[in-house]
Amino acid sequence: MQAQLDVTVLRSGIPDTVPGRSVNLCERGIAAMLAGELVPGETVGIEVKLPRAMVRHQDRLRCGLEFLGLSVEQRATIRDWAKGSKVETDTDTEIDASAKLAPEPTAERKEADTGGGNGASSNGGVPPRPKKKRRWLGGLIFLVLLVMAAGLFWWKWNRGWEELESGLKTSETASAEKPQAQVPAEVMEKLLIHKVEPVYPADARKANLQGIIALDILVGRDGSVVSMHALNGPDVLARAAMDALRWWKFEPYRVNGEPAVVETTVAVEFKR
């Protein structure tokens, strides 16, 4: 299952995020190609970026989203994973949380609930105030925890939408902008500050496919590759080249002293 992902590792107490792409997935882990090196034994955080989706159903805050652009193999992978996973509903979660928060009744409380067997308490018939106080305190704690959980859920949900909308706006803005200059490949090569080598696909290696893939790319004002398309070559090599190019980073090309969106051409070679 191939998907974009970010791997975060703590180095000297500072989080460092390394972008990459998953190669395959199993029940115990994931194989990935990363744009940086990791050390065996390091503990990392993994964030898998799923493809874009289209909203198909909506009911208040609940939405049904359909993945766009998934291959047959990716759909089969998700289907097989879903068959072996137990889906827990929100209702089940709330019931389990309530059961965990509700304390077990003690012998004293049971006796107080039944009035000590004679319909009255031991203090001359006065209602047991500690019992009511415990109930009130337990209800207050449960309410506070519920509000905190709801606030955390809302924060995560809102943050996720902000990140998604930010990414979509950036992509739409970059694609809508026209390049301000056509820059020769040798000039942009001198501005390249981060390069990721492409992965030679196993299928292409077996078929002895090799050669140079030329790509026309659009570089944004921040130096990132915002769009690209292959000009030649087999699709399997072109896809591998584009998977690597999306992580390339250039110093911003400047027109009249200001960062500009530019178009250029790059070449990626595959050879055995």
C-alpha positions as CSV (number, residue, x, y, z in Angstrom):
1,M,0.0,0.0,0.0
2,Q,1.7,3.2,-1.2
3,A,0.8,6.5,0.5
4,Q,2.6,9.6,1.6
5,L,3.7,9.7,5.2
6,D,5.6,11.8,7.7
7,V,7.9,10.3,10.3
8,T,8.7,12.4,13.4
9,V,11.7,11.6,15.5
10,L,13.1,13.4,18.6
11,R,16.7,14.4,18.3
12,S,18.3,16.3,21.2
13,G,14.8,17.0,22.4
14,I,13.7,18.7,19.2
15,P,11.2,17.0,16.9
16,D,12.4,16.4,13.3
17,T,9.9,15.4,10.7
18,V,11.1,13.3,7.7
19,P,8.7,13.0,4.7
20,G,8.5,9.7,2.8
21,R,6.3,7.2,1.1
22,S,5.1,3.8,2.3
23,V,6.0,0.8,0.2
24,N,4.0,-1.9,1.9
25,L,2.1,-2.6,5.1
26,C,1.6,-5.7,7.3
27,E,0.1,-6.4,10.7
28,R,3.3,-5.6,12.6
29,G,4.7,-2.6,10.8
30,I,5.3,-0.6,7.6
31,A,8.1,-0.4,5.0
32,A,8.8,3.1,3.7
33,M,11.2,5.1,1.6
34,L,12.2,8.3,3.5
35,A,13.9,11.5,2.6
36,G,16.3,11.1,5.5
37,E,18.1,8.5,7.5
38,L,16.9,7.0,10.8
39,V,18.9,5.0,13.4
40,P,17.8,1.5,14.3
41,G,16.2,1.6,17.8
42,E,14.8,5.1,17.5
43,T,11.2,5.5,18.5
44,V,9.3,7.6,15.9
45,G,5.8,8.8,15.2
46,I,4.1,8.0,11.9
47,E,1.4,10.0,10.2
48,V,0.0,8.4,7.0
49,K,-1.5,10.9,4.6
50,L,-4.4,9.3,2.8
51,P,-5.4,10.4,-0.7
52,R,-8.0,13.2,-1.4
53,A,-11.6,12.3,-0.9
54,M,-15.1,13.5,-2.0
55,V,-17.9,14.0,0.4
56,R,-20.7,11.6,-0.4
57,H,-23.0,11.8,2.7
58,Q,-23.4,14.4,5.5
59,D,-25.5,14.4,8.7
60,R,-24.6,17.3,10.9
61,L,-21.0,16.7,12.0
62,R,-20.9,13.2,10.5
63,C,-19.6,12.8,6.9
64,G,-19.1,9.9,4.5
65,L,-16.0,10.4,2.4
66,E,-15.1,8.5,-0.7
67,F,-11.4,8.1,-1.5
68,L,-10.3,9.4,-4.9
69,G,-7.5,7.8,-6.9
70,L,-7.1,4.5,-5.0
71,S,-5.7,1.6,-7.0
72,V,-7.3,-1.9,-7.0
73,E,-4.5,-3.1,-4.8
74,Q,-4.9,-0.3,-2.2
75,R,-8.7,-1.0,-2.0
76,A,-8.0,-4.7,-1.5
77,T,-5.5,-3.9,1.3
78,I,-8.0,-1.6,3.1
79,R,-10.8,-4.2,2.7
80,D,-8.7,-7.0,4.1
81,W,-7.6,-4.9,7.0
82,A,-11.2,-3.9,7.8
83,K,-12.4,-7.5,7.8
84,G,-9.9,-8.4,10.5
85,S,-10.6,-5.3,12.7
86,K,-13.4,-4.7,15.2
87,V,-15.1,-1.4,14.8
88,E,-16.1,0.2,18.0
89,T,-19.1,2.6,17.9
90,D,-19.3,5.9,19.7
91,T,-22.2,4.5,21.8
92,D,-20.1,1.5,22.9
93,T,-17.3,3.9,23.9
94,E,-19.6,6.1,25.9
95,I,-21.0,3.0,27.7
96,D,-17.6,1.7,28.5
97,A,-16.4,5.1,29.7
98,S,-19.4,5.4,32.0
99,A,-18.9,1.9,33.4
100,K,-15.3,2.7,34.2
101,L,-16.1,6.0,35.8
102,A,-19.0,4.5,38.0
103,P,-17.5,3.2,41.3
104,E,-18.4,-0.2,42.7
105,P,-20.9,0.1,45.6
106,T,-19.4,-0.7,49.0
107,A,-21.0,-2.6,51.8
108,E,-21.6,0.6,53.7
109,R,-23.3,2.2,50.7
110,K,-25.5,-0.8,50.2
111,E,-26.6,-0.8,53.8
112,A,-27.2,3.0,53.6
113,D,-29.3,2.5,50.4
114,T,-31.5,-0.1,52.2
115,G,-31.7,2.0,55.3
116,G,-29.8,-0.6,57.4
117,G,-32.6,-3.1,57.0
118,N,-35.1,-1.1,59.2
119,G,-36.1,1.8,57.0
120,A,-34.1,4.4,59.0
121,S,-30.5,5.5,59.4
122,S,-28.4,5.2,62.6
123,N,-28.5,9.0,63.3
124,G,-32.2,9.1,64.3
125,G,-33.7,9.1,60.8
126,V,-31.7,12.0,59.4
127,P,-30.9,11.3,55.6
128,P,-27.3,10.2,55.0
129,R,-25.8,13.4,53.6
130,P,-22.4,11.8,52.8
131,K,-24.2,9.6,50.3
132,K,-25.7,12.5,48.4
133,K,-22.4,14.4,48.5
134,R,-20.6,11.4,47.0
135,R,-23.2,11.2,44.2
136,W,-22.9,14.9,43.5
137,L,-19.1,14.8,43.5
138,G,-19.1,11.8,41.2
139,G,-21.5,13.4,38.8
140,L,-19.4,16.6,38.8
141,I,-16.2,14.7,38.0
142,F,-18.0,12.8,35.2
143,L,-19.3,16.1,33.8
144,V,-15.8,17.7,33.9
145,L,-14.3,14.7,32.2
146,L,-17.0,14.7,29.6
147,V,-16.5,18.4,28.8
148,M,-12.7,17.9,28.6
149,A,-13.2,15.0,26.2
150,A,-15.6,16.9,24.1
151,G,-13.3,19.9,24.0
152,L,-10.3,17.7,23.0
153,F,-12.4,16.1,20.2
154,W,-13.5,19.4,18.9
155,W,-10.0,20.8,18.9
156,K,-8.6,17.8,17.0
157,W,-11.5,17.9,14.6
158,N,-11.2,21.6,14.0
159,R,-7.4,21.4,13.6
160,G,-7.7,18.6,11.1
161,W,-10.0,20.6,9.0
162,E,-7.8,23.7,9.2
163,E,-4.8,21.6,8.0
164,L,-6.9,20.0,5.2
165,E,-8.3,23.3,4.0
166,S,-4.8,24.9,4.2
167,G,-3.3,22.1,2.0
168,L,-6.2,22.3,-0.5
169,K,-5.9,26.1,-0.7
170,T,-2.2,26.0,-1.2
171,S,-2.5,23.4,-3.9
172,E,-5.3,25.2,-5.7
173,T,-3.5,28.6,-5.4
174,A,-0.3,27.1,-6.8
175,S,-2.0,25.4,-9.7
176,A,-4.0,28.5,-10.5
177,E,-0.9,30.7,-10.7
178,K,0.9,31.1,-13.9
179,P,4.7,30.8,-14.0
180,Q,6.4,34.2,-14.1
181,A,9.5,32.9,-15.8
182,Q,10.9,29.9,-17.8
183,V,14.2,29.0,-16.1
184,P,16.8,26.7,-17.7
185,A,17.5,23.4,-16.1
186,E,21.1,24.2,-15.4
187,V,20.1,27.4,-13.5
188,M,17.5,25.7,-11.3
189,E,20.0,22.8,-10.6
190,K,22.3,25.3,-8.8
191,L,19.3,26.3,-6.6
192,L,18.5,22.8,-5.6
193,I,19.0,22.4,-1.8
194,H,17.2,19.1,-1.1
195,K,17.1,16.2,-3.5
196,V,15.5,12.7,-3.0
197,E,16.7,10.0,-5.3
198,P,13.9,8.0,-7.0
199,V,13.2,4.3,-6.1
200,Y,13.8,2.0,-9.0
201,P,10.5,0.0,-9.3
202,A,11.0,-3.7,-9.0
203,D,8.6,-4.3,-11.9
204,A,10.7,-2.0,-14.1
205,R,13.9,-3.6,-13.0
206,K,12.6,-7.1,-13.9
207,A,11.4,-5.8,-17.3
208,N,14.8,-4.2,-17.8
209,L,13.2,-0.7,-18.3
210,Q,15.7,2.1,-18.1
211,G,16.4,5.5,-19.4
212,I,16.0,9.2,-18.7
213,I,12.7,10.6,-17.7
214,A,12.2,14.3,-18.5
215,L,9.7,16.2,-16.5
216,D,8.2,19.7,-16.7
217,I,7.8,21.1,-13.2
218,L,6.4,24.2,-11.6
219,V,8.3,25.5,-8.6
220,G,6.4,27.8,-6.1
221,R,7.6,30.9,-4.4
222,D,8.8,28.9,-1.4
223,G,10.9,26.6,-3.6
224,S,8.7,23.5,-3.4
225,V,7.5,21.6,-6.4
226,V,3.8,22.3,-6.7
227,S,3.0,20.5,-10.0
228,M,4.7,18.3,-12.6
229,H,4.1,16.1,-15.5
230,A,6.4,13.6,-17.4
231,L,7.3,14.4,-20.9
232,N,8.4,10.9,-21.9
233,G,9.2,7.3,-20.8
234,P,7.1,4.4,-19.4
235,D,4.5,5.2,-16.9
236,V,6.1,3.1,-14.1
237,L,9.3,5.0,-14.3
238,A,7.5,8.4,-14.7
239,R,5.5,7.7,-11.5
240,A,8.6,6.8,-9.6
241,A,10.3,10.0,-10.8
242,M,7.4,12.1,-9.7
243,D,7.2,10.4,-6.3
244,A,10.8,11.5,-5.7
245,L,10.4,15.0,-7.2
246,R,7.5,16.0,-4.9
247,W,10.1,16.1,-2.1
248,W,12.6,18.2,-3.9
249,K,13.3,21.7,-2.6
250,F,14.9,24.7,-4.3
251,E,16.0,28.1,-3.2
252,P,13.3,30.5,-4.3
253,Y,13.9,31.9,-7.8
254,R,13.7,35.7,-7.7
255,V,12.3,38.0,-10.3
256,N,13.1,41.7,-9.6
257,G,14.2,40.7,-6.2
258,E,10.9,38.9,-5.3
259,P,10.3,35.1,-5.0
260,A,8.5,34.0,-8.1
261,V,6.6,30.9,-9.5
262,V,8.8,29.5,-12.3
263,E,8.7,26.6,-14.8
264,T,11.7,24.4,-15.5
265,T,12.6,21.0,-16.8
266,V,14.5,18.3,-14.9
267,A,15.7,14.9,-15.9
268,V,15.8,11.7,-13.8
269,E,17.8,8.7,-14.9
270,F,17.0,5.1,-14.2
271,K,19.7,2.5,-15.0
272,R,20.6,-0.9,-13.7
